[in-house]
Amino acid sequence: MGKLIFFAVIGIIIYYIIKGKGQNKEEYKDDAEFVQCEECHTFVLKKELKEKNGKLVCRECYENIR
């Protein structure tokens, strides 16, 4: 009976390790994607781009474009 509980606990731990690694990779991949600013051509994180006049631009260009 003790061996059965031991292997069940080990199986659950392995399951959560494998499940956790898959989710973290997807989230990290989305957060770490770099895209080029269409105005100054520097690379910034995709989540930091803003749209102005139909272009995706970085924060600095967004503030300076008229």
C-alpha positions in Angstrom: 0.0 0.0 0.0 2.9 2.4 0.8 4.5 1.8 -2.5 1.3 2.6 -4.4 0.9 6.0 -2.6 4.6 6.7 -3.2 4.3 6.1 -7.0 1.1 8.1 -7.2 2.7 11.1 -5.5 5.7 10.8 -7.8 3.4 10.6 -10.8 1.5 13.7 -9.8 4.7 15.7 -9.2 6.0 14.7 -12.7 2.6 15.6 -14.3 2.7 19.1 -12.7 6.3 19.7 -13.7 5.6 18.8 -17.4 2.3 20.7 -17.4 4.0 23.8 -15.9 6.8 23.9 -18.4 4.5 23.9 -21.4 2.5 26.8 -20.2 5.5 28.9 -19.2 7.1 28.6 -22.6 4.0 29.8 -24.4 3.6 32.8 -22.1 7.3 33.7 -22.3 7.3 33.4 -26.0 4.5 36.0 -26.4 6.1 38.4 -23.9 9.6 38.2 -25.4 8.7 38.7 -29.0 10.6 41.7 -30.5 9.2 43.7 -33.4 10.8 46.6 -35.3 9.4 50.1 -34.9 8.2 51.3 -38.3 9.5 54.9 -37.6 12.9 54.6 -36.0 13.6 50.9 -36.9 14.6 49.9 -33.4 13.4 46.6 -31.9 11.1 46.7 -28.9 8.8 44.2 -27.2 5.6 43.6 -29.1 3.5 44.5 -26.1 5.1 48.0 -25.9 4.2 49.0 -29.5 1.4 51.5 -30.1 -0.4 52.3 -33.3 -0.3 55.9 -34.6 -1.3 57.0 -38.2 -1.5 53.3 -39.2 2.0 52.4 -38.1 3.2 50.4 -35.1 5.7 52.6 -33.3 7.7 52.5 -30.1 6.8 54.7 -27.1 9.3 57.4 -28.0 8.2 57.7 -31.6 4.5 57.7 -30.5 5.1 60.8 -28.4 7.1 62.6 -31.1 5.0 61.9 -34.2 2.6 64.7 -35.0 
